[in-house]
């Protein structure tokens, strides 16, 4: 019996900003996310990468089509059922979205307090472990304002891991980071996949990250307003459509 893909995107059409009546930026999106892979969503600025991600996590409603998570429609059903589905994945937003009035430890423990029955001591142990996992083992009592850009990204990743999700959505995790910190974040993503079996869907414009972490890359074409390529980055670089090859070559040394 064939295994159902973790995520199935079927005939999806999305509007800019997810706003009803807004312009459609992508249509006819059909792809799966397989368990244990790192799928990277790429394309030029304005092609709808982050908008697609928001639809995949259930924040925006599709103009057409659907997103299935483990066989269940993420946008239709009883609210408690949908909420339980969404707690099975973690989301790292582009700006981090940390609560500025809470310490890093409190940021991580909030979801545990709301959605688990873990006692306080166990919540703290788990939060400290997640911070150590991303290289912030001394950051439990720090405030977000005390963090550098790279530390903020890692803290946001730790919070996305707080409930031990089977799937991580990452929106431009390397944005604004210097090459060294961006490479460290890529290494963290690979470690999560290799050692924890975490499935990852990542939006990025960093070509180096695509080749560093992606099992497959999905290319959104802003002119055609649909996906025009899906496959391993090395194969797309050699045999993809011309626009995709040109896009990927920008980050490949001559």
C-alpha positions as CSV (number, residue, x, y, z in Angstrom):
1,X,0.0,0.0,0.0
2,X,1.4,3.3,-1.1
3,X,2.2,5.9,1.6
4,X,0.2,9.1,1.5
5,X,2.5,12.1,1.1
6,X,2.7,14.3,4.1
7,X,1.4,17.3,2.2
8,X,-0.5,17.4,-1.1
9,X,-1.2,20.6,-2.9
10,X,-3.9,20.1,-5.5
11,X,-5.0,22.7,-8.2
12,X,-4.1,25.6,-5.9
13,X,-4.6,29.2,-7.0
14,X,-3.5,31.9,-4.6
15,X,-4.2,35.7,-4.4
16,X,-1.6,38.3,-3.4
17,X,-1.7,38.6,0.4
18,X,-4.5,36.0,0.6
19,X,-7.0,38.8,0.2
20,X,-10.4,38.0,-1.5
21,X,-10.6,40.0,-4.7
22,X,-6.9,40.5,-4.9
23,X,-4.9,39.6,-8.0
24,X,-4.1,35.9,-8.5
25,X,-0.3,35.5,-8.3
26,X,-0.1,31.7,-8.9
27,X,-2.5,29.1,-10.2
28,X,-2.6,25.4,-11.1
29,X,-0.1,24.4,-8.4
30,X,0.1,20.6,-8.0
31,X,2.8,19.0,-5.9
32,X,3.4,16.8,-3.0
33,X,5.8,17.0,0.0
34,X,7.2,13.6,0.8
35,X,8.0,12.6,4.4
36,X,11.6,13.3,5.4
37,X,12.5,15.6,2.5
38,X,13.6,19.2,2.3
39,X,11.4,20.9,-0.3
40,X,12.6,24.4,-1.2
41,X,10.3,26.9,-2.8
42,X,12.2,29.3,-5.1
43,X,11.5,32.0,-7.6
44,X,12.0,35.7,-8.3
45,X,10.8,38.4,-5.9
46,X,7.0,38.8,-6.2
47,X,6.4,35.3,-7.5
48,X,4.3,34.4,-4.5
49,X,6.7,32.2,-2.5
50,X,5.7,33.4,1.0
51,X,2.1,33.7,-0.1
52,X,2.2,30.0,-1.0
53,X,3.7,29.2,2.3
54,X,0.9,31.0,4.2
55,X,-1.6,28.9,2.3
56,X,0.2,25.7,3.1
57,X,0.1,26.5,6.9
58,X,-3.6,27.5,6.7
59,X,-3.2,31.2,7.4
60,X,-4.7,32.2,4.0
61,X,-7.6,30.7,2.1
62,X,-7.1,29.4,-1.4
63,X,-8.8,31.1,-4.4
64,X,-9.1,27.6,-5.8
65,X,-7.8,24.1,-5.0
66,X,-6.8,22.7,-1.7
67,X,-4.0,21.7,0.6
68,X,-4.1,18.3,2.2
69,X,-2.1,17.5,5.4
70,X,-1.8,13.8,5.9
71,X,-4.9,13.4,3.8
72,X,-7.0,16.0,5.6
73,X,-8.1,19.3,4.0
74,X,-6.3,22.0,5.9
75,X,-8.9,24.7,5.1
76,X,-12.2,22.8,5.7
77,X,-13.5,20.9,8.7
78,X,-14.3,21.3,12.4
79,X,-12.1,24.0,14.0
80,X,-10.8,21.8,16.7
81,X,-9.8,19.2,14.1
82,X,-8.0,21.8,12.0
83,X,-6.3,23.2,15.1
84,X,-5.0,19.7,16.1
85,X,-3.7,19.2,12.5
86,X,-1.8,22.6,12.6
87,X,-0.2,21.7,15.9
88,X,1.6,18.9,14.1
89,X,3.8,21.3,12.2
90,X,6.0,24.3,13.3
91,X,6.4,27.6,11.5
92,X,9.4,29.9,11.5
93,X,8.3,33.3,10.1
94,X,10.7,35.6,8.2
95,X,10.9,38.2,10.9
96,X,11.1,35.7,13.7
97,X,7.7,36.8,15.3
98,X,9.1,36.4,18.8
99,X,7.1,37.9,21.7
100,X,9.2,40.9,22.6
101,X,8.0,41.1,26.2
102,X,8.9,37.4,26.9
103,X,12.3,35.8,27.4
104,X,13.4,33.2,24.9
105,X,12.4,30.5,27.4
106,X,9.0,32.0,27.9
107,X,8.5,32.2,24.1
108,X,9.2,28.5,23.8
109,X,7.2,27.4,26.8
110,X,4.1,29.3,25.8
111,X,2.9,26.8,23.3
112,X,3.7,23.9,25.7
113,X,1.6,25.6,28.4
114,X,-1.3,26.1,26.0
115,X,-1.3,22.8,24.2
116,X,0.3,20.2,26.5
117,X,-0.2,18.9,30.0
118,X,3.5,19.0,30.7
119,X,4.4,20.2,34.3
120,X,6.4,23.5,34.5
121,X,9.7,21.8,35.3
122,X,9.4,19.6,32.2
123,X,8.4,22.5,30.0
124,X,11.6,24.3,31.1
125,X,13.8,21.3,30.4
126,X,12.3,20.9,27.0
127,X,12.7,24.6,26.2
128,X,16.4,24.6,27.3
129,X,17.0,21.5,25.2
130,X,15.5,23.1,22.1
131,X,17.6,26.2,22.6
132,X,20.7,24.1,22.9
133,X,19.7,22.2,19.8
134,X,20.0,25.4,17.8
135,X,23.2,26.6,19.6
136,X,21.5,28.9,22.1
137,X,22.1,26.9,25.2
138,X,22.8,30.0,27.3
139,X,19.9,32.0,26.0
140,X,16.9,30.8,28.1
141,X,16.7,34.1,30.1
142,X,17.6,36.5,27.2
143,X,15.1,39.0,25.8
144,X,14.6,39.1,22.0
145,X,16.0,42.7,21.9
146,X,19.3,41.3,23.2
147,X,19.8,39.0,20.2
148,X,21.8,39.5,17.1
149,X,20.1,38.7,13.7
150,X,21.6,35.2,13.6
151,X,20.5,34.5,17.2
152,X,17.0,35.7,16.5
153,X,16.7,33.4,13.5
154,X,17.9,30.4,15.6
155,X,15.6,31.4,18.5
156,X,12.6,31.4,16.0
157,X,13.6,28.0,14.8
158,X,13.8,26.7,18.4
159,X,10.3,28.0,19.0
160,X,9.0,26.3,15.9
161,X,10.4,23.1,17.3
162,X,8.8,23.5,20.7
163,X,6.0,20.9,20.1
164,X,8.2,18.4,18.4
165,X,6.6,18.9,14.9
166,X,7.0,16.3,12.2
167,X,7.1,19.2,9.6
168,X,8.8,22.6,9.6
169,X,7.8,25.5,7.5
170,X,10.6,28.1,7.2
171,X,10.1,31.5,5.5
172,X,13.4,33.0,4.3
173,X,15.4,31.7,7.3
174,X,18.7,33.1,5.9
175,X,17.3,36.5,5.0
176,X,19.5,39.3,6.4
177,X,22.2,37.0,7.6
178,X,25.9,37.1,6.7
179,X,27.1,34.1,4.7
180,X,28.6,32.4,7.8
181,X,25.4,32.6,9.9
182,X,23.3,31.6,6.8
183,X,25.5,28.5,6.3
184,X,25.1,27.6,10.0
185,X,21.3,27.8,9.7
186,X,21.5,25.5,6.6
187,X,23.5,23.1,8.7
188,X,20.9,23.1,11.4
189,X,18.1,22.3,8.8
190,X,20.1,19.4,7.5
191,X,20.7,18.1,11.1
192,X,17.0,18.2,11.9
193,X,16.3,16.2,8.8
194,X,19.1,13.7,9.3
195,X,18.9,13.1,13.0
196,X,15.2,13.8,13.8
197,X,13.6,12.8,10.5
198,X,11.9,16.2,10.3
199,X,10.3,17.2,7.0
200,X,11.1,20.7,5.9
201,X,9.4,23.1,3.5
202,X,11.5,26.3,3.1
203,X,11.1,29.5,1.1
204,X,14.4,31.1,0.2
205,X,16.0,33.4,-2.4
206,X,19.5,32.3,-1.3
207,X,20.9,30.1,-4.2
208,X,23.6,28.6,-2.0
209,X,21.0,27.4,0.5
210,X,19.0,25.7,-2.3
211,X,22.0,23.5,-3.2
212,X,23.0,23.0,0.4
213,X,19.8,21.7,1.8
214,X,17.2,20.9,-0.8
215,X,16.1,17.4,-1.7
216,X,13.9,19.0,-4.4
217,X,13.3,22.6,-5.5
218,X,9.9,24.0,-6.7
219,X,10.2,27.0,-9.0
220,X,7.4,29.6,-9.2
221,X,7.4,31.6,-12.4
222,X,6.1,35.1,-11.9
223,X,5.4,35.6,-15.6
224,X,3.6,32.3,-16.2
225,X,2.0,32.6,-12.8
226,X,2.5,28.9,-12.1
227,X,5.1,26.4,-11.2
228,X,7.4,25.5,-14.1
229,X,9.9,23.1,-12.5
230,X,10.1,20.6,-9.6
231,X,13.1,18.4,-9.0
232,X,16.6,18.0,-7.4
233,X,18.5,21.4,-7.8
234,X,21.4,19.8,-9.7
235,X,19.1,18.3,-12.2
236,X,17.2,21.6,-12.7
237,X,20.5,23.4,-13.2
238,X,21.4,21.1,-16.0
239,X,18.0,20.2,-17.6
240,X,15.4,22.6,-16.2
241,X,13.6,25.3,-18.3
242,X,15.8,28.2,-19.4
243,X,14.5,30.6,-16.8
244,X,15.1,28.1,-14.0
245,X,18.7,27.3,-15.2
246,X,19.4,31.1,-15.4
247,X,18.0,31.6,-11.9
248,X,20.1,28.8,-10.4
249,X,23.3,29.7,-12.2
250,X,23.4,33.1,-10.4
251,X,24.6,31.3,-7.3
252,X,27.0,28.8,-8.9
253,X,30.7,29.8,-9.1
254,X,32.0,30.0,-12.7
